[in-house]
Amino acid sequence: MSIVGIEAMNVFSGTVCLDVFKLAEHRGLDMSRFENLLMKEKSVALPYEDPITFAVNAAKPIIDALSPEEKDRIEMVITCTESAFDFGKSMSTYCHDLLGLNRNCRLFELKNACYSGVAGLQNAINFVLSQASPGAKALVLATDVSRFMVEAGGDALSADWSFAEPSSGSGAVAMLVSDRPHIFQIDVGANGYYGYEVMDTCRPSPDTDAGDTDLSLLSYLNCCENAFLEYQKRVTGADFAQTFSYLAYHTPFGGMVKGAHRNMMRKLAKATPADIEADFQRRVMPGMAHCQRVGNIMGATAALSLASTIDHAEIDAPRRIGVFSYGSGCCSEFFSGIATPEGQRLLRGMRIGEHLDRRRALTIAEYDELLERNLRLKFGTRNLMVDTSFVSEARKTMGRPVLFLKEIKEFHREYEWIS
């Protein structure tokens, strides 16, 4: 059996968003540089939202559409994140419980910066291919949040945040992996992976980020090229410019993707600047549409780009999509698969764009207040009754029940569904 891939897929990126152009102006950033971000909005996590609420809200419509028998065949739940709030306990147990899944299930968590979602997807693919449990499914939950925090006694914001703040988002992508790949059928064995030690970005403490922007860009470009060259060695006749109808890139921000694509087309296709721009608009921009409205959601971003590609591409026949994932530190992978008109119809049924439209827009004043409130949700919070009064109307914007954090009691998190 070599048929495997994504049976169902959904995105959830919270209940509020922020206009990043207004944020950049508010921070006094160089607006000529800001244009290179190619960003429009970013999803923001409210005090009663966390990686679990994002993951479960993304997965719930998928699970609800399954029959009881199909639901019981989910035998693996993988959470993929760099936003976990416990060094030992996996968030997968919370998600498994809140989704009401069968207890005969493997539950674990993966971390490798922004590569984690694809690492989880590839683990799930290999589990299905192994036939260790014929007919079993795996649920991959790539979920991450960005919580910038104002430190007491210091400046309101550190210049170190610079362009990371407008581009960093919050959200989750849920992927049900099985031998019925309705959304995206994986090209089995068509993988190129590439990784090495580099200190480009890191989280040296649970609530802070550090990094070297220039080094991160160079590492991304290096990995994109070498991961594809390894793919090309394994896939006879693979051609960067001709083999793939579309390309879905991990998108820290649009400008980095555009630079990487330009580099690839120059080196591998000897393309002219005009041809590169036309190719970027045709093959890459469909995958950036959702990313431009959500921001970089770390481990979930490559999957978000794939979902956006399938949602926005012209798929009137089976189309091959190349996917590139990069995680700082670093590890990367280039792989591919096939999307079909039927898969596009099913994914569009999740109404991801409608969900993004429903988010409540924060004012700059509300966003600045949120930064202060984030201090209450620091890593290791033992007891907290969540204040649900902040932007409370956002709790009912989605038009369906949504899971929110209710309380932290002796480190254990308790949740509630709000209609």
Contacts in CASP RR format, 6 or more apart in sequence:
PFRMAT RR
TARGET T0000
AUTHOR 0000-0000-0000
METHOD contacts of the structure
MODEL  1
MSIVGIEAMNVFSGTVCLDVFKLAEHRGLDMSRFENLLMKEKSVALPYED
PITFAVNAAKPIIDALSPEEKDRIEMVITCTESAFDFGKSMSTYCHDLLG
LNRNCRLFELKNACYSGVAGLQNAINFVLSQASPGAKALVLATDVSRFMV
EAGGDALSADWSFAEPSSGSGAVAMLVSDRPHIFQIDVGANGYYGYEVMD
TCRPSPDTDAGDTDLSLLSYLNCCENAFLEYQKRVTGADFAQTFSYLAYH
TPFGGMVKGAHRNMMRKLAKATPADIEADFQRRVMPGMAHCQRVGNIMGA
TAALSLASTIDHAEIDAPRRIGVFSYGSGCCSEFFSGIATPEGQRLLRGM
RIGEHLDRRRALTIAEYDELLERNLRLKFGTRNLMVDTSFVSEARKTMGR
PVLFLKEIKEFHREYEWIS
1 129 0 8 1.000
1 131 0 8 1.000
1 134 0 8 1.000
1 179 0 8 1.000
2 129 0 8 1.000
2 188 0 8 1.000
3 179 0 8 1.000
3 181 0 8 1.000
3 185 0 8 1.000
4 125 0 8 1.000
4 128 0 8 1.000
4 129 0 8 1.000
4 177 0 8 1.000
4 178 0 8 1.000
4 179 0 8 1.000
4 181 0 8 1.000
4 185 0 8 1.000
4 186 0 8 1.000
4 188 0 8 1.000
5 125 0 8 1.000
5 128 0 8 1.000
5 177 0 8 1.000
5 178 0 8 1.000
5 179 0 8 1.000
5 181 0 8 1.000
5 183 0 8 1.000
5 184 0 8 1.000
5 185 0 8 1.000
5 186 0 8 1.000
6 121 0 8 1.000
6 175 0 8 1.000
6 176 0 8 1.000
6 177 0 8 1.000
6 181 0 8 1.000
6 182 0 8 1.000
6 183 0 8 1.000
6 184 0 8 1.000
6 186 0 8 1.000
7 137 0 8 1.000
7 176 0 8 1.000
7 177 0 8 1.000
7 178 0 8 1.000
7 180 0 8 1.000
7 181 0 8 1.000
7 182 0 8 1.000
7 183 0 8 1.000
8 62 0 8 1.000
8 65 0 8 1.000
8 174 0 8 1.000
8 175 0 8 1.000
8 176 0 8 1.000
8 182 0 8 1.000
8 183 0 8 1.000
8 346 0 8 1.000
9 62 0 8 1.000
9 173 0 8 1.000
9 174 0 8 1.000
9 175 0 8 1.000
9 176 0 8 1.000
9 183 0 8 1.000
9 184 0 8 1.000
9 303 0 8 1.000
9 306 0 8 1.000
9 307 0 8 1.000
9 310 0 8 1.000
9 347 0 8 1.000
9 350 0 8 1.000
10 58 0 8 1.000
10 59 0 8 1.000
10 61 0 8 1.000
10 62 0 8 1.000
10 173 0 8 1.000
10 174 0 8 1.000
10 350 0 8 1.000
10 352 0 8 1.000
11 58 0 8 1.000
11 171 0 8 1.000
11 172 0 8 1.000
11 173 0 8 1.000
11 174 0 8 1.000
11 290 0 8 1.000
11 294 0 8 1.000
11 304 0 8 1.000
11 307 0 8 1.000
11 350 0 8 1.000
11 352 0 8 1.000
11 355 0 8 1.000
12 54 0 8 1.000
12 55 0 8 1.000
12 57 0 8 1.000
12 58 0 8 1.000
12 171 0 8 1.000
12 172 0 8 1.000
12 174 0 8 1.000
12 355 0 8 1.000
13 43 0 8 1.000
13 54 0 8 1.000
13 169 0 8 1.000
13 170 0 8 1.000
13 171 0 8 1.000
13 172 0 8 1.000
13 293 0 8 1.000
13 294 0 8 1.000
13 297 0 8 1.000
13 355 0 8 1.000
13 356 0 8 1.000
13 359 0 8 1.000
14 43 0 8 1.000
14 45 0 8 1.000
14 46 0 8 1.000
14 49 0 8 1.000
14 53 0 8 1.000
14 54 0 8 1.000
14 57 0 8 1.000
14 170 0 8 1.000
14 171 0 8 1.000
14 359 0 8 1.000
15 46 0 8 1.000
15 49 0 8 1.000
15 358 0 8 1.000
15 359 0 8 1.000
15 360 0 8 1.000
15 394 0 8 1.000
15 395 0 8 1.000
15 397 0 8 1.000
15 398 0 8 1.000
15 402 0 8 1.000
16 43 0 8 1.000
16 44 0 8 1.000
16 46 0 8 1.000
16 359 0 8 1.000
16 360 0 8 1.000
16 361 0 8 1.000
16 362 0 8 1.000
16 391 0 8 1.000
16 394 0 8 1.000
17 41 0 8 1.000
17 42 0 8 1.000
17 43 0 8 1.000
17 44 0 8 1.000
17 293 0 8 1.000
17 356 0 8 1.000
17 359 0 8 1.000
17 360 0 8 1.000
17 361 0 8 1.000
17 362 0 8 1.000
18 41 0 8 1.000
18 42 0 8 1.000
18 44 0 8 1.000
18 361 0 8 1.000
18 362 0 8 1.000
18 364 0 8 1.000
18 367 0 8 1.000
19 40 0 8 1.000
19 41 0 8 1.000
19 361 0 8 1.000
20 37 0 8 1.000
20 39 0 8 1.000
20 40 0 8 1.000
20 41 0 8 1.000
20 42 0 8 1.000
20 166 0 8 1.000
20 167 0 8 1.000
21 34 0 8 1.000
21 40 0 8 1.000
22 364 0 8 1.000
23 42 0 8 1.000
23 165 0 8 1.000
23 166 0 8 1.000
23 364 0 8 1.000
23 367 0 8 1.000
24 31 0 8 1.000
24 34 0 8 1.000
24 166 0 8 1.000
25 31 0 8 1.000
26 364 0 8 1.000
27 157 0 8 1.000
27 161 0 8 1.000
27 165 0 8 1.000
27 166 0 8 1.000
29 162 0 8 1.000
29 163 0 8 1.000
29 166 0 8 1.000
33 163 0 8 1.000
34 163 0 8 1.000
34 166 0 8 1.000
36 253 0 8 1.000
36 254 0 8 1.000
36 255 0 8 1.000
37 163 0 8 1.000
37 166 0 8 1.000
37 167 0 8 1.000
37 253 0 8 1.000
37 254 0 8 1.000
37 255 0 8 1.000
38 253 0 8 1.000
38 254 0 8 1.000
38 255 0 8 1.000
38 257 0 8 1.000
38 258 0 8 1.000
38 288 0 8 1.000
38 292 0 8 1.000
39 166 0 8 1.000
39 167 0 8 1.000
39 253 0 8 1.000
39 254 0 8 1.000
39 292 0 8 1.000
39 295 0 8 1.000
40 292 0 8 1.000
40 293 0 8 1.000
41 292 0 8 1.000
41 293 0 8 1.000
41 294 0 8 1.000
41 295 0 8 1.000
41 356 0 8 1.000
42 166 0 8 1.000
42 167 0 8 1.000
42 168 0 8 1.000
42 169 0 8 1.000
42 170 0 8 1.000
42 294 0 8 1.000
42 295 0 8 1.000
43 169 0 8 1.000
43 170 0 8 1.000
43 171 0 8 1.000
43 293 0 8 1.000
43 294 0 8 1.000
43 295 0 8 1.000
43 297 0 8 1.000
43 359 0 8 1.000
44 169 0 8 1.000
44 170 0 8 1.000
44 362 0 8 1.000
44 367 0 8 1.000
44 370 0 8 1.000
45 54 0 8 1.000
45 145 0 8 1.000
45 146 0 8 1.000
45 147 0 8 1.000
45 170 0 8 1.000
45 171 0 8 1.000
46 370 0 8 1.000
46 390 0 8 1.000
46 391 0 8 1.000
46 394 0 8 1.000
47 370 0 8 1.000
47 373 0 8 1.000
47 374 0 8 1.000
47 376 0 8 1.000
47 377 0 8 1.000
47 386 0 8 1.000
47 387 0 8 1.000
47 390 0 8 1.000
47 405 0 8 1.000
48 386 0 8 1.000
48 387 0 8 1.000
48 388 0 8 1.000
48 395 0 8 1.000
48 404 0 8 1.000
48 405 0 8 1.000
48 406 0 8 1.000
49 145 0 8 1.000
49 170 0 8 1.000
49 404 0 8 1.000
49 405 0 8 1.000
50 83 0 8 1.000
50 85 0 8 1.000
50 145 0 8 1.000
50 377 0 8 1.000
50 405 0 8 1.000
50 413 0 8 1.000
51 79 0 8 1.000
51 81 0 8 1.000
51 83 0 8 1.000
51 84 0 8 1.000
51 85 0 8 1.000
51 91 0 8 1.000
51 143 0 8 1.000
51 144 0 8 1.000
51 145 0 8 1.000
51 172 0 8 1.000
52 91 0 8 1.000
52 94 0 8 1.000
52 95 0 8 1.000
52 98 0 8 1.000
52 143 0 8 1.000
52 403 0 8 1.000
52 405 0 8 1.000
52 413 0 8 1.000
52 415 0 8 1.000
53 402 0 8 1.000
53 403 0 8 1.000
53 404 0 8 1.000
53 405 0 8 1.000
53 415 0 8 1.000
54 143 0 8 1.000
54 145 0 8 1.000
54 170 0 8 1.000
54 171 0 8 1.000
54 172 0 8 1.000
55 79 0 8 1.000
55 91 0 8 1.000
55 95 0 8 1.000
55 141 0 8 1.000
55 143 0 8 1.000
55 172 0 8 1.000
55 174 0 8 1.000
56 94 0 8 1.000
56 95 0 8 1.000
56 98 0 8 1.000
56 99 0 8 1.000
56 403 0 8 1.000
56 415 0 8 1.000
57 172 0 8 1.000
57 402 0 8 1.000
57 403 0 8 1.000
58 141 0 8 1.000
58 143 0 8 1.000
58 171 0 8 1.000
58 172 0 8 1.000
58 173 0 8 1.000
58 174 0 8 1.000
59 95 0 8 1.000
59 99 0 8 1.000
59 139 0 8 1.000
59 141 0 8 1.000
59 174 0 8 1.000
60 99 0 8 1.000
60 403 0 8 1.000
61 350 0 8 1.000
62 139 0 8 1.000
62 174 0 8 1.000
62 176 0 8 1.000
63 71 0 8 1.000
63 99 0 8 1.000
63 100 0 8 1.000
63 101 0 8 1.000
70 137 0 8 1.000
71 101 0 8 1.000
71 102 0 8 1.000
72 102 0 8 1.000
73 135 0 8 1.000
73 136 0 8 1.000
73 137 0 8 1.000
73 178 0 8 1.000
74 101 0 8 1.000
74 102 0 8 1.000
74 105 0 8 1.000
74 136 0 8 1.000
74 137 0 8 1.000
74 138 0 8 1.000
74 139 0 8 1.000
74 176 0 8 1.000
75 102 0 8 1.000
75 104 0 8 1.000
75 105 0 8 1.000
75 106 0 8 1.000
75 133 0 8 1.000
75 136 0 8 1.000
75 137 0 8 1.000
75 138 0 8 1.000
76 105 0 8 1.000
76 106 0 8 1.000
76 107 0 8 1.000
76 124 0 8 1.000
76 127 0 8 1.000
76 136 0 8 1.000
76 137 0 8 1.000
76 138 0 8 1.000
76 139 0 8 1.000
77 92 0 8 1.000
77 95 0 8 1.000
77 96 0 8 1.000
77 101 0 8 1.000
77 105 0 8 1.000
77 106 0 8 1.000
77 107 0 8 1.000
77 138 0 8 1.000
77 139 0 8 1.000
77 141 0 8 1.000
78 92 0 8 1.000
78 108 0 8 1.000
78 109 0 8 1.000
78 110 0 8 1.000
78 120 0 8 1.000
78 123 0 8 1.000
78 124 0 8 1.000
78 138 0 8 1.000
78 139 0 8 1.000
78 140 0 8 1.000
78 141 0 8 1.000
79 90 0 8 1.000
79 91 0 8 1.000
79 92 0 8 1.000
79 95 0 8 1.000
79 108 0 8 1.000
79 109 0 8 1.000
79 110 0 8 1.000
79 141 0 8 1.000
79 143 0 8 1.000
80 109 0 8 1.000
80 110 0 8 1.000
80 111 0 8 1.000
80 116 0 8 1.000
80 117 0 8 1.000
80 119 0 8 1.000
80 120 0 8 1.000
80 140 0 8 1.000
80 141 0 8 1.000
80 142 0 8 1.000
80 143 0 8 1.000
80 299 0 8 1.000
80 300 0 8 1.000
81 91 0 8 1.000
81 109 0 8 1.000
81 110 0 8 1.000
81 111 0 8 1.000
81 116 0 8 1.000
81 142 0 8 1.000
81 143 0 8 1.000
81 144 0 8 1.000
81 298 0 8 1.000
81 299 0 8 1.000
82 111 0 8 1.000
82 113 0 8 1.000
82 114 0 8 1.000
82 116 0 8 1.000
82 144 0 8 1.000
82 203 0 8 1.000
82 298 0 8 1.000
82 299 0 8 1.000
83 143 0 8 1.000
83 144 0 8 1.000
83 145 0 8 1.000
83 298 0 8 1.000
84 90 0 8 1.000
84 91 0 8 1.000
84 109 0 8 1.000
84 111 0 8 1.000
85 91 0 8 1.000
85 206 0 8 1.000
85 379 0 8 1.000
85 380 0 8 1.000
85 381 0 8 1.000
85 413 0 8 1.000
86 380 0 8 1.000
86 411 0 8 1.000
90 107 0 8 1.000
90 108 0 8 1.000
90 109 0 8 1.000
91 109 0 8 1.000
91 143 0 8 1.000
92 107 0 8 1.000
92 108 0 8 1.000
92 109 0 8 1.000
92 141 0 8 1.000
93 107 0 8 1.000
94 413 0 8 1.000
94 415 0 8 1.000
95 139 0 8 1.000
95 141 0 8 1.000
96 105 0 8 1.000
96 107 0 8 1.000
98 403 0 8 1.000
98 415 0 8 1.000
99 139 0 8 1.000
101 139 0 8 1.000
110 116 0 8 1.000
110 117 0 8 1.000
110 119 0 8 1.000
110 120 0 8 1.000
110 123 0 8 1.000
112 119 0 8 1.000
112 327 0 8 1.000
112 329 0 8 1.000
112 331 0 8 1.000
113 201 0 8 1.000
113 298 0 8 1.000
113 299 0 8 1.000
113 327 0 8 1.000
113 328 0 8 1.000
113 329 0 8 1.000
113 330 0 8 1.000
113 331 0 8 1.000
114 250 0 8 1.000
114 252 0 8 1.000
114 296 0 8 1.000
114 298 0 8 1.000
114 299 0 8 1.000
114 301 0 8 1.000
114 302 0 8 1.000
114 325 0 8 1.000
114 326 0 8 1.000
114 327 0 8 1.000
114 328 0 8 1.000
115 299 0 8 1.000
115 302 0 8 1.000
115 325 0 8 1.000
115 326 0 8 1.000
115 327 0 8 1.000
115 330 0 8 1.000
115 331 0 8 1.000
115 332 0 8 1.000
115 333 0 8 1.000
116 142 0 8 1.000
116 298 0 8 1.000
116 299 0 8 1.000
116 327 0 8 1.000
117 140 0 8 1.000
117 142 0 8 1.000
117 173 0 8 1.000
117 299 0 8 1.000
117 300 0 8 1.000
117 302 0 8 1.000
117 303 0 8 1.000
117 325 0 8 1.000
118 299 0 8 1.000
118 302 0 8 1.000
118 303 0 8 1.000
118 323 0 8 1.000
118 325 0 8 1.000
118 333 0 8 1.000
118 335 0 8 1.000
119 331 0 8 1.000
120 140 0 8 1.000
120 142 0 8 1.000
121 140 0 8 1.000
121 175 0 8 1.000
121 177 0 8 1.000
121 303 0 8 1.000
122 191 0 8 1.000
122 333 0 8 1.000
122 335 0 8 1.000
123 138 0 8 1.000
123 140 0 8 1.000
124 138 0 8 1.000
124 139 0 8 1.000
124 140 0 8 1.000
124 175 0 8 1.000
124 177 0 8 1.000
125 177 0 8 1.000
125 186 0 8 1.000
125 188 0 8 1.000
127 136 0 8 1.000
127 138 0 8 1.000
127 177 0 8 1.000
128 135 0 8 1.000
128 136 0 8 1.000
128 137 0 8 1.000
128 138 0 8 1.000
128 177 0 8 1.000
128 178 0 8 1.000
128 179 0 8 1.000
129 188 0 8 1.000
135 178 0 8 1.000
135 179 0 8 1.000
136 178 0 8 1.000
137 176 0 8 1.000
137 177 0 8 1.000
137 178 0 8 1.000
138 176 0 8 1.000
138 177 0 8 1.000
138 178 0 8 1.000
139 174 0 8 1.000
139 175 0 8 1.000
139 176 0 8 1.000
139 177 0 8 1.000
140 174 0 8 1.000
140 175 0 8 1.000
140 176 0 8 1.000
140 177 0 8 1.000
141 172 0 8 1.000
141 173 0 8 1.000
141 174 0 8 1.000
141 175 0 8 1.000
142 172 0 8 1.000
142 173 0 8 1.000
142 174 0 8 1.000
142 175 0 8 1.000
142 297 0 8 1.000
142 299 0 8 1.000
142 300 0 8 1.000
142 303 0 8 1.000
143 171 0 8 1.000
143 172 0 8 1.000
143 173 0 8 1.000
143 297 0 8 1.000
143 299 0 8 1.000
143 300 0 8 1.000
144 170 0 8 1.000
144 171 0 8 1.000
144 172 0 8 1.000
144 297 0 8 1.000
144 298 0 8 1.000
144 299 0 8 1.000
144 300 0 8 1.000
145 169 0 8 1.000
145 170 0 8 1.000
145 171 0 8 1.000
146 168 0 8 1.000
146 169 0 8 1.000
146 170 0 8 1.000
146 296 0 8 1.000
146 298 0 8 1.000
147 207 0 8 1.000
147 374 0 8 1.000
147 377 0 8 1.000
148 157 0 8 1.000
148 161 0 8 1.000
148 165 0 8 1.000
148 168 0 8 1.000
148 371 0 8 1.000
148 374 0 8 1.000
149 207 0 8 1.000
149 371 0 8 1.000
149 374 0 8 1.000
149 375 0 8 1.000
149 378 0 8 1.000
150 156 0 8 1.000
150 157 0 8 1.000
150 371 0 8 1.000
150 372 0 8 1.000
150 374 0 8 1.000
150 375 0 8 1.000
152 375 0 8 1.000
156 368 0 8 1.000
157 165 0 8 1.000
157 371 0 8 1.000
160 210 0 8 1.000
162 213 0 8 1.000
163 213 0 8 1.000
163 253 0 8 1.000
164 209 0 8 1.000
164 213 0 8 1.000
167 252 0 8 1.000
167 253 0 8 1.000
167 295 0 8 1.000
167 296 0 8 1.000
168 295 0 8 1.000
168 296 0 8 1.000
169 294 0 8 1.000
169 295 0 8 1.000
169 296 0 8 1.000
169 297 0 8 1.000
170 297 0 8 1.000
171 294 0 8 1.000
171 297 0 8 1.000
171 300 0 8 1.000
172 297 0 8 1.000
172 300 0 8 1.000
173 297 0 8 1.000
173 300 0 8 1.000
173 303 0 8 1.000
173 304 0 8 1.000
173 307 0 8 1.000
175 303 0 8 1.000
182 342 0 8 1.000
182 343 0 8 1.000
182 346 0 8 1.000
183 310 0 8 1.000
183 339 0 8 1.000
183 343 0 8 1.000
183 346 0 8 1.000
183 347 0 8 1.000
184 306 0 8 1.000
184 310 0 8 1.000
184 321 0 8 1.000
184 337 0 8 1.000
184 338 0 8 1.000
184 339 0 8 1.000
184 343 0 8 1.000
185 337 0 8 1.000
185 338 0 8 1.000
185 340 0 8 1.000
186 335 0 8 1.000
186 336 0 8 1.000
186 337 0 8 1.000
187 235 0 8 1.000
187 320 0 8 1.000
187 335 0 8 1.000
187 336 0 8 1.000
187 337 0 8 1.000
187 338 0 8 1.000
189 234 0 8 1.000
190 231 0 8 1.000
190 234 0 8 1.000
190 235 0 8 1.000
190 238 0 8 1.000
190 335 0 8 1.000
190 336 0 8 1.000
190 337 0 8 1.000
191 230 0 8 1.000
191 231 0 8 1.000
191 234 0 8 1.000
191 333 0 8 1.000
191 334 0 8 1.000
191 335 0 8 1.000
192 227 0 8 1.000
192 228 0 8 1.000
192 230 0 8 1.000
192 231 0 8 1.000
192 234 0 8 1.000
192 333 0 8 1.000
192 334 0 8 1.000
192 335 0 8 1.000
193 227 0 8 1.000
193 230 0 8 1.000
193 331 0 8 1.000
193 332 0 8 1.000
193 333 0 8 1.000
193 334 0 8 1.000
194 223 0 8 1.000
194 226 0 8 1.000
194 227 0 8 1.000
194 230 0 8 1.000
194 331 0 8 1.000
194 332 0 8 1.000
194 333 0 8 1.000
195 223 0 8 1.000
195 330 0 8 1.000
195 331 0 8 1.000
195 332 0 8 1.000
196 330 0 8 1.000
197 329 0 8 1.000
197 330 0 8 1.000
198 215 0 8 1.000
198 219 0 8 1.000
198 328 0 8 1.000
198 329 0 8 1.000
198 330 0 8 1.000
199 211 0 8 1.000
199 212 0 8 1.000
199 215 0 8 1.000
199 329 0 8 1.000
200 211 0 8 1.000
200 212 0 8 1.000
200 215 0 8 1.000
200 216 0 8 1.000
200 219 0 8 1.000
200 328 0 8 1.000
200 329 0 8 1.000
200 330 0 8 1.000
201 209 0 8 1.000
201 210 0 8 1.000
201 211 0 8 1.000
201 212 0 8 1.000
201 216 0 8 1.000
201 328 0 8 1.000
201 329 0 8 1.000
202 209 0 8 1.000
202 210 0 8 1.000
202 211 0 8 1.000
202 328 0 8 1.000
202 329 0 8 1.000
203 209 0 8 1.000
203 210 0 8 1.000
204 210 0 8 1.000
205 379 0 8 1.000
206 378 0 8 1.000
206 379 0 8 1.000
206 380 0 8 1.000
207 378 0 8 1.000
207 379 0 8 1.000
216 252 0 8 1.000
216 328 0 8 1.000
217 256 0 8 1.000
219 326 0 8 1.000
219 328 0 8 1.000
219 329 0 8 1.000
219 330 0 8 1.000
220 250 0 8 1.000
220 252 0 8 1.000
220 256 0 8 1.000
220 260 0 8 1.000
220 326 0 8 1.000
221 259 0 8 1.000
221 260 0 8 1.000
221 263 0 8 1.000
223 326 0 8 1.000
223 330 0 8 1.000
223 332 0 8 1.000
224 249 0 8 1.000
224 260 0 8 1.000
224 263 0 8 1.000
224 264 0 8 1.000
224 324 0 8 1.000
224 326 0 8 1.000
224 332 0 8 1.000
224 334 0 8 1.000
225 263 0 8 1.000
225 264 0 8 1.000
225 267 0 8 1.000
226 332 0 8 1.000
227 324 0 8 1.000
227 332 0 8 1.000
227 333 0 8 1.000
227 334 0 8 1.000
228 240 0 8 1.000
228 264 0 8 1.000
228 268 0 8 1.000
228 324 0 8 1.000
228 334 0 8 1.000
230 334 0 8 1.000
231 238 0 8 1.000
231 334 0 8 1.000
231 335 0 8 1.000
231 336 0 8 1.000
232 238 0 8 1.000
232 240 0 8 1.000
235 243 0 8 1.000
235 336 0 8 1.000
237 243 0 8 1.000
240 264 0 8 1.000
240 265 0 8 1.000
240 268 0 8 1.000
240 269 0 8 1.000
241 265 0 8 1.000
241 268 0 8 1.000
241 269 0 8 1.000
241 271 0 8 1.000
241 279 0 8 1.000
243 320 0 8 1.000
243 336 0 8 1.000
244 283 0 8 1.000
244 320 0 8 1.000
244 321 0 8 1.000
244 322 0 8 1.000
244 336 0 8 1.000
245 283 0 8 1.000
245 313 0 8 1.000
245 319 0 8 1.000
245 320 0 8 1.000
245 321 0 8 1.000
246 283 0 8 1.000
246 284 0 8 1.000
246 286 0 8 1.000
246 287 0 8 1.000
246 309 0 8 1.000
246 313 0 8 1.000
246 319 0 8 1.000
246 320 0 8 1.000
246 321 0 8 1.000
246 322 0 8 1.000
247 261 0 8 1.000
247 283 0 8 1.000
247 284 0 8 1.000
247 309 0 8 1.000
247 321 0 8 1.000
247 322 0 8 1.000
247 323 0 8 1.000
247 324 0 8 1.000
248 287 0 8 1.000
248 302 0 8 1.000
248 305 0 8 1.000
248 306 0 8 1.000
248 308 0 8 1.000
248 309 0 8 1.000
248 321 0 8 1.000
248 322 0 8 1.000
248 323 0 8 1.000
248 324 0 8 1.000
249 257 0 8 1.000
249 260 0 8 1.000
249 261 0 8 1.000
249 284 0 8 1.000
249 287 0 8 1.000
249 302 0 8 1.000
249 305 0 8 1.000
249 323 0 8 1.000
249 324 0 8 1.000
250 257 0 8 1.000
250 301 0 8 1.000
250 302 0 8 1.000
250 305 0 8 1.000
250 324 0 8 1.000
250 325 0 8 1.000
250 326 0 8 1.000
250 327 0 8 1.000
251 257 0 8 1.000
251 287 0 8 1.000
251 288 0 8 1.000
251 291 0 8 1.000
251 295 0 8 1.000
251 296 0 8 1.000
251 301 0 8 1.000
251 304 0 8 1.000
251 305 0 8 1.000
252 296 0 8 1.000
252 301 0 8 1.000
253 295 0 8 1.000
253 296 0 8 1.000
254 288 0 8 1.000
254 291 0 8 1.000
254 292 0 8 1.000
257 284 0 8 1.000
257 288 0 8 1.000
258 280 0 8 1.000
258 284 0 8 1.000
260 324 0 8 1.000
261 276 0 8 1.000
261 279 0 8 1.000
261 280 0 8 1.000
261 284 0 8 1.000
262 276 0 8 1.000
262 280 0 8 1.000
265 271 0 8 1.000
265 275 0 8 1.000
265 276 0 8 1.000
265 279 0 8 1.000
266 276 0 8 1.000
271 279 0 8 1.000
286 308 0 8 1.000
286 309 0 8 1.000
286 311 0 8 1.000
286 312 0 8 1.000
286 313 0 8 1.000
287 305 0 8 1.000
287 306 0 8 1.000
287 308 0 8 1.000
287 309 0 8 1.000
287 312 0 8 1.000
287 313 0 8 1.000
288 305 0 8 1.000
288 308 0 8 1.000
289 308 0 8 1.000
289 311 0 8 1.000
289 312 0 8 1.000
290 304 0 8 1.000
290 305 0 8 1.000
290 307 0 8 1.000
290 308 0 8 1.000
290 311 0 8 1.000
290 352 0 8 1.000
290 353 0 8 1.000
290 356 0 8 1.000
291 301 0 8 1.000
291 304 0 8 1.000
291 305 0 8 1.000
291 308 0 8 1.000
293 356 0 8 1.000
294 304 0 8 1.000
294 356 0 8 1.000
295 301 0 8 1.000
297 304 0 8 1.000
299 327 0 8 1.000
302 323 0 8 1.000
302 324 0 8 1.000
302 325 0 8 1.000
302 326 0 8 1.000
305 323 0 8 1.000
306 321 0 8 1.000
306 323 0 8 1.000
307 347 0 8 1.000
307 352 0 8 1.000
308 352 0 8 1.000
309 321 0 8 1.000
309 339 0 8 1.000
310 321 0 8 1.000
310 339 0 8 1.000
310 343 0 8 1.000
310 344 0 8 1.000
310 347 0 8 1.000
311 344 0 8 1.000
311 347 0 8 1.000
311 348 0 8 1.000
311 352 0 8 1.000
311 353 0 8 1.000
313 319 0 8 1.000
313 321 0 8 1.000
313 339 0 8 1.000
313 344 0 8 1.000
315 339 0 8 1.000
315 340 0 8 1.000
315 341 0 8 1.000
315 343 0 8 1.000
315 344 0 8 1.000
316 341 0 8 1.000
317 340 0 8 1.000
317 341 0 8 1.000
318 338 0 8 1.000
318 339 0 8 1.000
318 340 0 8 1.000
319 338 0 8 1.000
319 339 0 8 1.000
319 340 0 8 1.000
320 336 0 8 1.000
320 337 0 8 1.000
320 338 0 8 1.000
321 336 0 8 1.000
321 337 0 8 1.000
321 338 0 8 1.000
321 339 0 8 1.000
322 334 0 8 1.000
322 335 0 8 1.000
322 336 0 8 1.000
322 337 0 8 1.000
323 334 0 8 1.000
323 335 0 8 1.000
323 336 0 8 1.000
323 337 0 8 1.000
324 332 0 8 1.000
324 333 0 8 1.000
324 334 0 8 1.000
325 332 0 8 1.000
325 333 0 8 1.000
325 334 0 8 1.000
326 332 0 8 1.000
355 398 0 8 1.000
358 397 0 8 1.000
358 398 0 8 1.000
358 399 0 8 1.000
359 394 0 8 1.000
359 397 0 8 1.000
360 391 0 8 1.000
360 393 0 8 1.000
360 394 0 8 1.000
360 397 0 8 1.000
362 370 0 8 1.000
362 391 0 8 1.000
366 391 0 8 1.000
369 390 0 8 1.000
370 390 0 8 1.000
373 387 0 8 1.000
373 390 0 8 1.000
376 384 0 8 1.000
376 387 0 8 1.000
377 384 0 8 1.000
380 411 0 8 1.000
381 408 0 8 1.000
381 411 0 8 1.000
382 408 0 8 1.000
382 410 0 8 1.000
382 411 0 8 1.000
383 408 0 8 1.000
383 409 0 8 1.000
383 410 0 8 1.000
384 407 0 8 1.000
384 408 0 8 1.000
385 407 0 8 1.000
386 404 0 8 1.000
386 405 0 8 1.000
386 406 0 8 1.000
386 407 0 8 1.000
386 408 0 8 1.000
388 395 0 8 1.000
388 404 0 8 1.000
395 402 0 8 1.000
395 404 0 8 1.000
395 418 0 8 1.000
396 418 0 8 1.000
396 419 0 8 1.000
400 419 0 8 1.000
401 417 0 8 1.000
401 418 0 8 1.000
401 419 0 8 1.000
402 417 0 8 1.000
402 418 0 8 1.000
403 415 0 8 1.000
403 416 0 8 1.000
403 417 0 8 1.000
403 418 0 8 1.000
404 415 0 8 1.000
404 416 0 8 1.000
404 417 0 8 1.000
404 418 0 8 1.000
405 413 0 8 1.000
405 414 0 8 1.000
405 415 0 8 1.000
406 414 0 8 1.000
406 415 0 8 1.000
406 416 0 8 1.000
407 413 0 8 1.000
407 414 0 8 1.000
408 414 0 8 1.000
END
